[in-house]
């Protein structure tokens, strides 16, 4: 006699699981605590006892079939039945099923007993798990947590199958293509042919189209903001994928969403400068400023009030990205090098996804900086151009409305330093307080790189006034935590402004258009490219005045944006400007007529604005020498006249690490962007 596992209980468990619709391995794996409660209730209702009690009952001892020789062989039919039983047990336990069944009765019996005991222990373990008050994975709204299998596949941790990378049964992940085999083996081909480039280009472009379509779908359905990368890599989601029924399948869509969510984790300035989409070229946004309406009572037709209508123009410029691969071997080396450096990434990207993640990250960071300090200038030649000169950013938008006589800067608030920044901000804030009825909603915006200066000065000045009841009542509004610290400005950017958040904007044509990558083939060579539009502006700066005198008379009471005047004062009789001091330079009184001849240490990616601060022996610029490229000699006729110049670029060949390479450098000369000379 030998004792076997409780087969009756196991049969009952299988029957109840089938009744509840959990007969397959995938469904049993996804069972929740609520499902187990239903299982236990159904088991007791059907059999009148708890399933755990049944498991604890020993199986009656029974006489095994008469076998004269325990080592004797068994028939092929019985072996097939035993193999089926072992495969079923493996589904419940997650253990690998045997390929073959032992020929002997003793060996087959031993395999069955082992499998049944393993399945029994698995069920007992699940049954003993306490019921939690809260689910193990908490998601918000209609979100759904991934199963372990789904998570492993989506995060690129699932084993590759003989036919597909990560086991994702989709053409994009099909084995046999050199780019997918590269993911599996980590080694590409020794030689690539023209057909290799052609195949990869076609496959990538199809993937990029689907990726862009997914970006647009999330944007148009207002779901893109629900993508939380931190939650997604933990198997949680705010989106419902349970009814995903597309040609791509759930795994592909989830991976695309994870990539989009990853790119959204990069530091963006959209929280400071909102992005307005669907601006194709130019678009007008009307603004209106209402003058005072109320007055003391008097009967009759005694009217008061006026409305000043104006309009701001939304404008975008074309921006592009083009990257040249000599051949797929270069693409392969860059991919492998990246994965060796970034091996701890939650996702193990394929070559398609790597292109979007790697180049998308670089482009995103460039775009965020350009959205702050960018200035659109004409292209110079056919060589690469600086990223910051491709489109206008927020600082240029603010400067533009000042030049259009919509915003009058406070001319006495020029450049500050680490020792004066706190008093400077307080003075600026008090100036605006004296103009507006109240400061509700208005916030100071300043260079994030100068935040350490402000923190130190603020602590030194108000360290004892922890409740801010000391010198100034408004000091709480000017605590470092209440100032908007704008990233991506240069150390020598001293621009500050006070405005309601959201008034300064960035523009684009289509959301995520920059990530619409496209591979173009040139023989065995590959070109990765994308095209999009960018711009920046102020939604409601203020009413435009015909003359500067009229703007000054208004007392700034008809503007919504308030700015400082961070010009660097040029020394008397100076002929050379130091580009490291700042990007707005104001000339002063000279002892003799003075000509500016150069800007030393000039940045290749910024525009310099030279402003006339005095007509006494005024500073001029001749169309000669370093400034031979300007349109004409500059000679101001009034204080406030200006000229804007930027570095002339050229391409030269340099030897870097023993190799000849073309590099874009500053020629030392300057070109003109625009000027103002009073007639």
VODREN-946686 format. One record per atom (N, C-alpha, C): residue in one letter; x, z negated, y negated. Coordinates in steps of 0.05 Angstrom, whole numbers, plus 5000, padded with zeros to 4 digits. Layout:
# residues N
AXZY/...
This chain:
# residues 679
X501750005024/X500050005000/X501850004975/X501050154955/X502550144929/X500550134906/X501450004885/X499649964862/X500050184842/X497950314833/X498150534814/X496950454787/X497250614766/X496050564740/X493050574742/X491650454721/X488750454721/X487650724714/X487350894733/X486451164729/X483551174718/X481950984726/X479150984717/X479050954686/X480650764676/X480650724646/X481650974632/X483651094643/X484751344631/X482751564631/X481251594652/X479151794653/X476951744633/X476151484630/X474151414610/X475151474581/X477751404576/X478851454549/X478751754543/X479551924562/X479452214558/X476652304552/X474752194567/X471952274563/X470952204535/X471551964525/X470751884498/X472052044477/X474652104480/X476052274461/X474852544459/X473952654482/X472652914482/X470052904467/X468552684472/X465852664458/X466252654428/X468352524419/X468752494390/X470252734378/X470952924394/X472253164384/X475253144380/X476552954395/X479452914393/X480752984419/X479953204430/X481053284456/X483753424455/X484353534431/X486953674429/X489053484418/X491553554422/X493853384413/X493853364383/X493353594369/X493553584340/X491453394328/X489053404339/X486853234328/X487352934335/X488452884359/X489052604365/X491252494347/X493252664341/X495452574323/X494352504295/X492352644286/X491352594259/X489152384257/X488652244279/X486552034279/X487151814260/X485151734244/X485551524224/X484551254237/X484851044221/X483750784230/X480750794234/X479450944216/X476550964219/X475851114245/X477351314252/X476851464277/X477251274301/X479251104301/X479750924323/X477450724325/X476350634302/X474050454303/X471650594317/X471250854310/X469051004323/X469551024353/X472151074360/X472851094389/X472150834404/X473050604392/X472550354406/X469550294409/X468050364388/X465150314389/X463850494410/X464550744411/X463450934430/X464150854459/X466650764463/X467550684490/X465850444500/X465450244482/X463950014491/X461050084495/X459850254478/X457150344481/X456650494507/X458650644515/X458350824539/X458850674565/X460850484564/X461650354589/X461150054590/X460249944567/X459549654566/X461949464566/X464249564560/X466649404559/X468649514539/X470449344530/X472549444512/X474549604527/X475549824514/X477449994529/X480049844534/X480749654517/X483249504521/X483049314545/X480549204549/X480149044572/X480349204598/X479349454596/X479549634619/X482449694626/X484049724605/X486849784610/X488249554623/X487349304616/X488649074627/X487949024657/X485749144666/X484849104693/X486749254712/X487749124733/X489449264752/X487749454769/X489049674776/X487649874793/X487549764822/X485349804835/X485149714863/X487249854880/X488449694897/X490449804915/X489049994935/X490250214939/X489050404956/X491150514975/X490150624996/X491950735016/X492651015009/X495151075006/X495851344999/X495351535022/X495151785016/X494751985038/X496851955059/X495951995083/X497851965105/X500052165104/X502452065101/X504752245100/X506852125119/X507452275138/X509352175158/X512152165146/X512652355128/X515352375117/X515252355086/X516052125074/X515852115045/X517452325031/X519452435045/X520952645033/X519852925039/X517552925052/X516453185060/X515553345036/X515253605040/X514553785019/X511553785014/X510753884991/X507853904984/X507254194978/X504754264980/X503954544977/X504254634948/X504554904943/X504655004916/X502154944900/X499854944913/X497354884898/X497354594887/X498254404904/X498354124895/X500454094873/X502654234875/X504754214855/X503754324828/X502154534828/X501054644803/X499154444790/X497554304806/X495654104795/X497253864783/X499353784797/X500953564786/X502353644760/X503353894759/X504653994735/X502653994711/X500154074716/X498154074695/X497553794685/X497553604704/X497053324696/X499353214679/X501753284686/X504053194671/X504153314643/X503353564641/X503253694614/X501153564597/X498853484608/X496753344593/X497753074583/X499252934601/X500252674593/X502352704570/X503852924571/X505952964550/X504653004523/X502253124522/X500853164497/X500152894485/X499352704501/X498552444491/X500952274482/X503252304496/X505552134490/X507452264471/X507452524468/X509352664451/X511952714465/X512152644491/X514652694506/X514552964518/X516853074524/X517053344534/X516053354563/X514553554569/X513453594596/X515653724614/X515653654640/X517653774658/X517054074662/X519054224667/X518754504673/X517754544701/X518754384720/X518054414748/X517354134759/X515854134781/X515153884795/X516853864820/X517953624826/X519553594850/X518053684875/X519553784894/X518253884919/X517253664936/X518553424935/X517853214954/X515553044943/X514152924962/X511852754955/X512852514939/X515052394946/X516052164932/X516852234904/X518252464900/X519052544873/X516652604855/X514652744866/X512252814851/X510752564843/X510452374862/X509052124856/X510451964835/X513051954836/X514651804816/X514251924788/X514152194786/X513652324760/X510952264749/X508952264767/X506152194758/X505951914748/X507151724763/X506951444755/X508251404728/X510651524725/X512051494700/X510451594676/X509251834679/X507751954658/X505251794651/X503851684672/X501451524668/X502151264654/X504251134662/X505050884649/X505750934619/X507051164613/X507851224585/X505351274569/X503351424580/X500851474566/X499351214561/X499351044582/X497850784579/X499050614557/X501750604556/X503050434535/X502450544508/X502350814505/X501750944479/X498950864470/X497050874487/X494350804480/X494050504473/X495450334489/X495350044483/X496549984456/X498750124449/X500050074423/X498150144401/X496850374403/X494950464382/X492650274380/X491750174403/X489449994403/X490049724391/X492549634393/X493249374382/X493849384352/X494049614340/X494649634312/X492449514295/X493049324277/X490949194262/X489749384242/X487249334236/X485849504216/X486649414188/X487649604172/X488449534145/X486149554125/X486249384104/X484249404084/X484449664068/X486949774067/X487350024052/X488650214071/X488250474068/X489550674085/X492550654081/X494050744101/X496950744099/X497950924077/X496651154074/X497451334053/X495151354033/X495651274008/X493551263988/X493751513971/X491651663969/X491651903951/X489351873932/X489452033911/X487452003889/X485552243891/X483152193883/X481152403881/X480652523909/X480652793909/X480152933934/X482652993949/X484852853944/X487452903956/X487352853986/X489252984000/X489452954029/X492352914037/X492752724055/X495452674064/X496152864087/X498652944088/X499553124109/X499952964135/X499553104157/X500352984183/X503452994185/X504552834202/X507552854205/X508453124212/X506953274229/X507853544236/X507753734211/X505653714196/X505453884172/X507653814152/X508153554149/X510253474130/X512953574138/X513553554164/X516153654174/X516553944168/X514454104173/X514554394168/X514854454139/X513054324122/X513154384094/X515754304081/X516954084089/X519353994078/X521854124090/X521454304109/X523654444120/X525254284140/X523954084152/X525353914172/X524553974200/X522654154204/X521754224231/X523854404244/X524154384271/X526054554285/X525254854283/X527255024282/X526655314282/X525755394310/X523955574312/X523055684337/X524555954342/X524456054366/X525856314371/X524756544353/X522356504342/X521156734327/X520956674297/X520956424288/X520456364260/X522156124250/X523056144225/X524455934212/X522555694208/X523355454214/X521755214212/X519155224228/X518855424245/X516455454261/X514055554245/X514555654220/X512355754203/X511756044211/X509456084224/X508756344234/X507656524211/X509556624196/X508856804174/X511156994171/X510557244162/X512557444160/X514957364142/X514457194122/X516557114104/X518656944119/X517856824141/X519656644155/X520356754183/X519957004187/X520457134213/X523357164219/X524157084243/X526957114252/X527557414256/X530057474256/X530857754260/X531757884234/X530757784211/X531657874185/X534257724178/X536157854166/X538757734162/X538557484144/X536657484125/X536557264106/X535357014119/X533457054138/X532456824153/X534356724174/X535756904187/X537856824206/X540056674192/X540556734167/X542556594151/X541756294148/X539156244145/X538155964143/X538655814169/X538355954191/X538655824217/X541555774224/X543155974221/X545955964230/X547855874209/X547155904183/X548955834162/X551256044159/X550956264172/X552956474171/X551556744169/X552356904150/X551157164146/X552657384162/X552057624155/X553357854168/X556157904155/X557858024171/X560458104160/X560358334141/X558558524147/X558258754130/X555258804126/X554658864101/X551858924094/X551559224087/X549459334096/X548959614091/X546759644070/X546359894062/X544359954042/X541559864052/X541059904078/X538459824088/X537959524088/X540159374089/X539959074087/X538959004059/X540059134039/X539259074011/X536359164007/X535659394018/X532959494015/X530859314028/X531459214052/X529559044066/X529258774051/X531458664042/X531258404028/X529758434002/X530358643987/X529058683961/X526058713965/X525158863984/X522258903988/X520958643997/X522258494015/X521058244024/X520958034002/X523158013986/X523157813965/X521057883944/X520858133936/X518858203915/X516058143924/X515458183950/X512758103959/X512357803958/X514457653965/X514257353963/X513957273934/X515457393916/X515357323887/X512557373876/X511357593885/X508657663875/X506657443884/X506957363909/X505157153919/X505656883905/X508156833900/X508856583886/X507656583857/X507956813844/X506856833817/X503756813817/X502556933837/X499656913840/X498756633844/X500356473860/X499656193864/X499856033838/X501956093823/X502355963797/X499956023779/X499056273778/X496756343761/X494256213771/X493856203798/X491456073809/X491355783801/X493555643803/X493555353796/X493055323766/X494155503749/X493855483720/X490955543712/X489755753724/X487055833716/X484955633726/X485555493747/X483655293758/X484255013748/X486154993729/X486854733718/X487854533739/X489254623759/X490254453780/X493254413778/X494554563762/X497554553762/X498454273753/X496854143736/X497553873727/X497253663749/X495953733771/X495553543793/X497953533812/X499853723808/X502153733826/X504053503820/X504353313838/X506153083834/X508253103856/X510653183848/X512853233867/X513452973883/X513552743869/X514152503883/X512252433905/X509652483900/X507652433921/X507752643943/X508252893935/X508253113954/X510453073975/X512752983967/X514952953986/X514552704003/X512552543996/X511852314013/X509452374031/X508552624030/X506352714047/X503652674034/X503452624008/X500952583994/X500452813975/X498052853968/X497353063949/X494753013935/X494653113910/X492153093895/X490353333901/X491453543914/X489953783920/X488853773949/X486653903953/X485453923979/X486254173993/X487854154014/X488754384029/X487254414056/X485254234060/X483954234086/X482354494092/X481554634070/X480054874074/X481555124065/X484255094065/X485955314057/X485555554076/X484655774065/X484156004082/X485156254067/X487656294066/X488856524052/X490656674071/X491456914063/X493257074080/X495956924084/X496656744065/X499256614067/X499056374087/X496856244089/X496656014106/X497455764092/X496655534104/X496955274090/X499855204086/X501555254106/X504355174103/X505755324080/X505255584077/X506555734056/X505555634028/X502955594026/X501855504000/X502955233993/X503055054013/X504154784008/X507054803998/X508654974011/X511454994003/X511655113975/X510055303968/X510055413941/X509255203921/X507255043927/X506354833909/X508554623906/X510054573927/X512254373925/X514454483907/X514954743909/X516954863891/X516054843862/X513554913857/X512454893829/X512554613819/X511854423837/X511954143829/X514754053823/X516754153839/X519554083835/X520454183807/X519754423800/X520554533774/X519254373751/X516854273757/X515454113736/X516753843732/X518453753750/X519753493746/X522053513727/X522953753721/X525153783702/X524253703674/X526053593659/X525353483633/X524353703614/X521853673605/X520653873588/X520053753561/X519853933541/X519153853514/X516153903509/X514753983530/X511854053526/X510253803517/X511253563524/X509853323515/X510053273485/X512153403473/X512553373444/X511453623430/X512053853441/X511154113430/X509354243450/X506754223448/X504954343468/X505354643470/X504854753494/X505255033499/X502555173498/X502255373480/X499855533478/X500255793492/X498555863511/X498856103527/X497156333516/X497556563528/X495956813522/X496456923494/X498956873484/X499757003459/X501457243466/X500357483463/X501757723472/X503757833452/X503057813426/X504957903405/X504557723381/X502457773366/X501757603343/X498857533344/X498157283336/X495457193336/X495056993313/X492857013299/X492456843275/X490656613283/X491556373274/X489956133278/X489056033250/X486456033244/X485655953217/X485855643213/X486555563189/X486655283182/X485055243156/X484155003152/X482554943128/X483254663118/X483654633092/X484254373079/X481954313060/X480554093065/X478254023048/X479053823027/X478453883002/X479053702980/X476953482979/X477453282962/X475653052959/X472853132952/X470852992964/X468053072961/X466352872946/X466752612951/X464852412941/X465352352911/X463252252897/X463452182869/X461151992862/X461251872838/X459151702829/X456551862825/X454251722826/X451751862825/X451051962797/X449952202796/X448752302771/X446852522780/X444452522771/X442452722779/X443253002767/X442353202781/X442853472771/X445053612788/X445853852778/X447754022792/X450553942784/X451553732796/X454353642790/X455753642817/X457053872823/X458253902849/X461253842848/X462253772872/X465053702874/X466053792902/X468553862903/X469753932929/X470454222931/X472454272947/X473354552953/X474654552980/X474754792992/X476054823017/X478055053014/X480455003023/X482655193022/X483155303050/X482455553054/X482755683079/X485555823081/X486755803104/X489355933108/X489456003137/X491656123145/X491956193173/X494956193181/X495456093205/X498156093216/X498356313236/X500556453237/X500956673256/X502556583280/X501256603303/X502656553328/X504256813335/X506856773340/X508557003345/X510356943368/X510657143386/X512457113409/X514457343409/X516757293421/X518857503425/X519357543454/X520257783461/X520957843489/X523557723497/X523557583520/X525957463531/X526257563559/X528757583569/X529157673596/X531457533609/X531457563636/X533657453653/X534457673672/X536957743674/X537957943693/X540557843704/X540657823731/X543057723744/X543957923765/X546557983766/X547558203782/X549158093806/X548258173830/X549758113854/X551258363863/X553858343868/X555358583876/X554258683903/X553558503921/X552358583947/X551158333959/X549658363981/X548458133993/X550457914001/X552957994006/X554957794013/X555257593991/X555257683965/X555457493943/X552957313942/X550657423947/X548157263948/X548357053970/X549357133993/X549656954016/X551556724010/X553856783997/X555856583990/X554756383970/X553256473951/X552156293931/X550056113943/X548456223962/X546456063975/X547655853993/X549655924009/X550955734026/X552355524010/X553755603989/X555055403972/X553155213959/X550855303951/X548855123939/X547854923960/X547255023984/X546154844005/X548254634013/X550854714012/X552854514019/X553054293998/X552454363973/X552554163951/X549954003951/X547754133957/X545154013954/X543853953981/X545453864000/X544353834027/X542353614030/X542153434010/X540253214011/X537553283999/X537153533991/X534553613980/X532353564000/X530053453990/X527853404009/X527053654024/X527153884010/X526554134023/X529054284029/X529154414052/X531354594059/X530454874053/X531054964029/X529955214019/X530855454036/X529155654039/X530055914050/X531356064027/X532356304033/X533656464013/X531756543990/X529256613998/X527256673978/X526856433959/X526256213971/X525655973955/X528055873939/X530455903950/X532855823936/X533155983910/X532656243911/X532856403887/X531056293865/X528556233872/X526656133853/X527355853843/X528255683861/X528955403853/X531555403837/X533655543847/X536255523834/X536155663806/X535355913806/X535356053780/X533055953762/X530855873775/X528655763759/X529455513744/X531155343757/X532055093745/X533855153721/X535655343724/X537455423702/X535955533679/X534055713685/X532455843664/X530655633650/X529555453665/X527855243653/X529355073633/X531754983641/X533354813623/X534154973598/X534755223601/X535455383577/X532955413559/X530655453571/X528255493556/X527455243540/X527855013553/X527054763539/X528854713515/X531354783517/X533154763494/X532454963472/X531855213481/X531155423462/X528555353447/X526655213461/X524155143449/X524554933426/X526854823424/X527454633403/X529154763381/X531454883389/X533454973369/X533755283368/X532155433383/X532555723384/X531855853358/X533256073352/X532656253329/X532956543338/X530856703334/X530956983342/X532657143323/X534657283334/X536357453318/X536557723332/X537257943318/X537458203331/X539758203352/X539358363373/X541558383393/X543958513381/X546258443393/X548758563385/X549958703409/X549958963409/X551259123430/X549759093457/X551059183478/X549959183505/X550958953522/X552558773511/X553658553526/X551758313526/X552158113543/X550357883544/X550157743517/X547757633512/X547157503487/X546657203491/X547257033471/X546756743474/X543756683479/X543256493497/X540456423503/X538956323479/X540256173461/X538956053439/X538156253417/X539156503419/X538456703399/X536356893409/X534856823430/X532957003442/X530156973430/X529456723420/X526756673410/X526856433392/X524756403375/X524656173356/X523855923371/X524955693361/X524155433371/X522855263349/X522455013355/X520954833337/X522354803310/X524954763310/X526354723284/X526054973266/X526155203279/X525855453263/X522955473252/X520955383268/X518155393259/X517755203235/X519054973236/X518754783214/X520154893189/X522555003193/X523955123171/X522355353158/X520955513174/X519455733164/X517255653146/X515655443153/X513455353136/X514555223110/X516955123111/X518155023086/X518755263067/X519855473079/X520555703063/X518155863053/X515855823067/X513455953059/X511855793038/X513055583028/X511855403008/X509255273017/X509255193042/X507055043054/X507754743057/X510354693059/X511354413063/X513654373044/X513554163028/X515754093009/X517353873021/X519853923028/X521553713039/X522153503017/X522853263026/X523753053007/X526753103002/X527253212978/X529953312972/X532053092971/X531252842966/X533252632965/X533952522992/X532552603013/X533252513040/X534952723053/X537552703049/X539352903060/X540552803086/X543052833091/X544252753116/X544652443117/X544152333140/X544552043145/X546852013164/X547551763170/X549651703190/X548851463206/X550551363223/X549851143241/X549350883225/X550450853202/X550050603187/X547650613168/X546650853163/X544350883144/X541750963156/X541751023182/X539451153194/X536950983193/X537150713196/X534750543196/X533450543168/X535050493147/X533950493120/X532850773113/X534150983123/X533351253118/X530551303129/X530051223154/X527451253167/X525351093152/X525950853144/X524050683130/X523250813104/X525250913089/X524651043064/X522851283068/X523551453088/X521951683094/X519051603100/X518651403117/X516051313125/X514451213100/X515751063083/X514450963059/X513651183040/X515251393038/X514551613021/X511851733030/X511651773057/X509151893067/X506851703065/X507351443069/X505151243066/X504051253038/X505651303018/X504751312990/X502951552985/X503051753003/X501552002999/X498952003014/X499051923039/X496651933056/X494951683053/X492351713057/X490551473056/X491351273077/X492151363100/X493151183121/X494951343140/X496551193156/X498551323173/X497551343202/X494951313206/X493951313233/X494551583246/X495851583269/X496451823284/X499051963277/X500151893253/X502652023245/X505051883257/X506952033266/X509251933281/X511852053270/X513951893269/X516651993262/X517852143286/X518952373281/X520452523301/X523352543293/X525252483311/X528052473304/X529752563328/X532252623322/X534152723343/X534652503364/X534252573389/X534652383410/X537552283412/X539452463405/X542252383406/X542952163386/X541252133366/X541751923346/X540351663352/X538951653375/X537451413382/X539251173385/X541651193397/X543450953398/X544150843371/X544551023351/X545050923324/X542750753314/X540250863318/X537850723308/X537450453323/X537850453349/X537550213364/X539349993354/X541850063350/X543849863341/X543149763313/X542449943295/X541849863268/X539249703267/X537249783283/X534749643283/X535049353293/X536649313314/X537149053325/X538648873305/X540548993292/X542148843272/X540448753249/X538548923241/X536948863217/X534548693223/X533348723247/X530848583253/X531048423279/X533448363287/X533748213312/X532347953313/X532147813289/X530847553288/X527847573284/X526947803275/X524047843270/X522747963295/X522647813317/X521647923341/X518647983340/X517247853322/X514347913320/X513848103297/X515948203285/X515748403263/X514048303240/X514248043234/X512847933211/X514747883188/X517148003190/X519147953170/X518848123145/X520948273139/X521148413113/X518948613108/X518248783128/X516348993124/X514048983143/X511649023133/X509249003150/X509149243170/X510249473162/X510149713178/X512449743198/X514049523201/X516449553217/X515749613246/X513449513256/X512649563283/X512349863288/X511350003268/X510950293271/X513650443273/X515750313264/X518350443263/X520250323284/X519050173303/X520750073325/X521750313341/X524050303354/X525050523369/X523050643389/X521350463400/X519450553420/X517250733409/X516750703383/X514550863370/X515451113357/X518051163357/X519151413346/X519251623369/X518551873363/X518752083383/X521552193381/X523152143402/X525952233403/X526052513416/X526752703400/X526652983408/X529253053423/X529153143448/X531553223462/X532553503454/X534953563464/X536053833462/X536953913434/X536953733415/X538153793389/X541153733390/X542653873373/X545553823372/X546153563358/X548553463362/X549353213348/X549253243318/X549753483308/X549753533279/X547153643269/X544953593284/X542253653275/X541053393263/X540453393237/X539453153224/X536553183215/X535153383225/X532453433217/X530653213228/X528853103210/X526752923217/X524153023206/X521952953219/X519353023208/X517252813217/X515252793200/X512952613206/X510452783208/X509052763231/X506752933236/X505152813258/X502652893261/X501152813284/X502152973308/X502652833331/X503652973354/X501853213362/X503253433369/X501753673377/X501553883356/X502153813331/X501854003309/X504054223310/X506354153320/X508554353324/X508254453353/X508154713356/X507454823383/X509555033392/X509555083418/X510955313429/X508955503441/X509655753441/X507755963450/X508956123474/X507156233490/X507956403512/X505656603517/X506256793534/X504156983541/X502656883566/X503956883589/X502756783613/X504256533624/X502756333633/X504056103644/X505856173667/X508256053668/X510256093690/X511056383693/X510756543672/X511556823673/X514556853678/X516056663669/X518956673672/X519756673702/X518056553719/X518756533747/X517756773763/X516756973750/X515957223763/X518357393770/X520157293787/X522657423793/X522157693808/X524057873803/X523858143815/X526658233822/X527058323848/X529658433856/X529558733854/X531558843840/X531859133838/X534359213853/X534259433867/X536559513883/X537959753870/X540659743871/X542359963862/X544360003884/X543760203903/X545360233927/X545359973942/X547859873949/X547959623964/X547959373946/X547759423920/X547759203900/X544959113894/X544758863885/X542058753879/X542058623851/X539858663837/X539458553810/X536958383810/X537258123803/X535057943801/X534157923772/X531657953766/X530757963738/X527957853735/X527357773710/X524657703702/X524357743672/X521857763663/X521357823635/X519057643626/X519157543602/X517057373592/X517157373561/X515357213549/X515157203520/X515156903511/X516456863488/X516656583477/X516356593446/X515656363435/X515556333406/X514956043399/X514855993374/X514255713364/X513055733337/X511355533330/X510155523304/X508855253298/X507755223274/X506354983266/X503455053263/X501754903277/X498854973277/X497654933249/X498254703236/X497054643210/X499154513193/X500854663179/X502954543163/X501954443136/X500254603123/X499254533096/X498454793082/X497354753058/X496454983042/X498855133030/X498755393031/X500855553019/X500455582989/X502555532973/X502455552944/X503955802935/X503055912913/X504256162903/X507156112893/X507655882881/X510355832870/X511255562879/X513855522878/X515055262885/X514055052865/X513755132839/X512854942819/X510054832826/X508255012835/X505554932843/X505654742867/X507454792886/X507654622909/X508654342901/X510554332883/X511554082873/X509453922858/X507754062842/X505653932827/X503453812846/X503253922870/X501153822888/X501653542898/X504153452895/X504853182905/X504653152935/X504853382949/X504753382979/X502053282990/X499953292974/X497453182983/X495753392998/X496853633001/X495453843015/X497153953038/X498553773051/X500153843074/X499853633096/X500153723121/X499853553144/X502553493157/X504653633148/X507353603159/X509153513137/X510853313143/X512653203122/X515453203134/X517353303118/X520053343128/X522153233109/X524553183120/X526853113103/X528353363095/X530653333083/X532153563073/X535153523081/X535753563107/X538353483117/X540553683112/X541053733087/X543153923080/X545853783077/X547953923085/X550653823081/X551753913054/X552453723037/X553453793010/X556253913012/X556554153003/X559254283003/X560854172980/X563354112985/X565154002965/X565454192941/X565654092917/X566154272893/X568554452898/X568154702891/X570254912892/X571054982921/X569554882941/X570254952968/X569655242974/X571555372988/X571155652996/X570655683026/X571055473041/X570755483070/X568755263078/X566855333096/X564855153107/X565755063134/X565454803141/X565954703168/X563354713184/X563254883203/X560754913219/X560054673235/X561854483239/X561254243254/X559654043238/X559554073211/X558153883194/X555153903197/X554154143201/X551254183202/X550554483199/X547954543200/X547154823200/X545754893174/X545354703156/X544354773129/X546254653109/X547454833093/X549554753074/X548654813046/X548954613029/X548054653001/X550554642983/X550754852967/X552954862948/X552354682924/X554354612909/X554054442885/X555354552861/X555854382842/X557254462817/X560254512823/X561254732813/X564054802816/X565354792789/X567954752788/X569454762763/X570055042754/X569855232773/X570255512766/X568655682786/X568255932780/X566756112798/X568056102825/X566456072846/X567556022873/X566156222893/X567856332910/X566856512931/X567356392959/X565256372975/X565456273002/X566556493020/X568656443035/X570056653050/X569856613080/X569056383090/X569156343119/X567456093127/X566556093152/X565355863165/X567055793189/X568655593187/X570355513210/X568755353230/X569755363256/X568455223277/X565455293280/X564855543275/X562055633276/X561055653305/X558555563309/X557355583335/X556455873340/X556755973364/X555856243371/X552856263375/X551456033377/X548656043385/X546755923364/X547755873340/X546155763319/X546355933293/X544455913276/X544356053250/X545055853228/X546655933209/X547455763186/X545955853161/X544855663147/X543355713123/X544955603099/X545855773082/X547355693058/X545455703034/X545155473021/X543155443000/X544555382973/X543555512953/X544555462926/X543555192915/X545355012909/X544554752899/X545054722869/X546554912858/X547154902829/X548055172820/X547355242795/X548255502784/X550655472766/X551755222764/X554155172748/X556555282764/X557755502754/X559855632769/X559055672798/X556755792802/X555455812828/X557255932849/X556755842874/X558155952897/X556856212905/X558456412912/X557456682920/X558856762945/X557856982957/X559157092981/X559357392977/X561757492978/X562257782975/X561957923002/X561158173000/X560958343024/X563758443031/X565358263042/X568158323048/X569258113067/X571458173079/X572757983097/X570957903120/X570757643124/X569157533146/X566157603142/X565357663118/X562557723112/X562058013105/X563858183115/X563458473110/X560958583124/X559958443144/X557558533158/X554858463146/X554858313123/X552258243111/X551258493096/X548658493089/X547458733078/X548558793050/X549158593034/X550158623007/X551358352998/X552858362977/X553958122966/X551657932959/X552157672963/X550057472957/X550857312932/X549057332912/X549457192887/X546757072878/X546356812882/X543756682877/X543156682847/X540556702841/X539656692814/X538156432807/X537556262828/X536056022823/X536855812844/X536555562837/X536955352857/X534855382879/X535855372903/X533955412926/X534255682939/X535555882925/X536056132938/X537956092961/X537756262981/X539356213005/X540056473019/X541956453038/X542656673056/X543056553083/X542156683104/X542556593132/X544456783146/X546456663159/X548356833174/X548756713202/X549756883219/X550356803246/X552856943256/X554056853278/X556556953287/X556357233298/X558157403290/X558357673302/X559857643328/X558757763349/X559857723376/X561257983385/X563057953403/X564458183415/X565158113444/X565658313460/X566358263488/X569258343492/X570758163505/X573558213510/X574258133539/X576458253549/X577258193576/X579357973576/X578857773592/X580657543595/X581457503624/X583757383629/X584657323656/X583857033662/X582056993681/X581156723688/X581656693718/X583356483725/X584056433753/X585256683766/X586856823751/X588157063762/X586457313764/X583957293754/X582257533756/X581357623728/X581057883725/X580157993699/X577157963697/X576257853674/X573457803670/X572757853641/X570357983637/X569458033610/X567957783600/X568657703575/X567657463563/X566657533535/X564257413528/X563157453501/X564357233483/X565557313460/X566757123442/X565957183413/X566456993395/X565957033367/X568257203355/X567557413342/X569557583330/X570957453306/X569657243295/X570657113271/X569157203246/X567557413249/X565957513227/X563057423229/X561457493208/X558757393207/X556857623200/X554357603210/X552257793204/X550057643190/X548357793176/X546157673160/X543557693175/X542057473175/X539357463186/X537357523164/X537357373143/X535557403120/X536657263096/X535357313073/X536257183048/X533857163029/X534256983009/X532356962987/X533956952962/X533357132944/X534657142917/X532357182897/X532056992880/X529957002859/X530457232840/X528357382835/X528557612817/X528157522788/
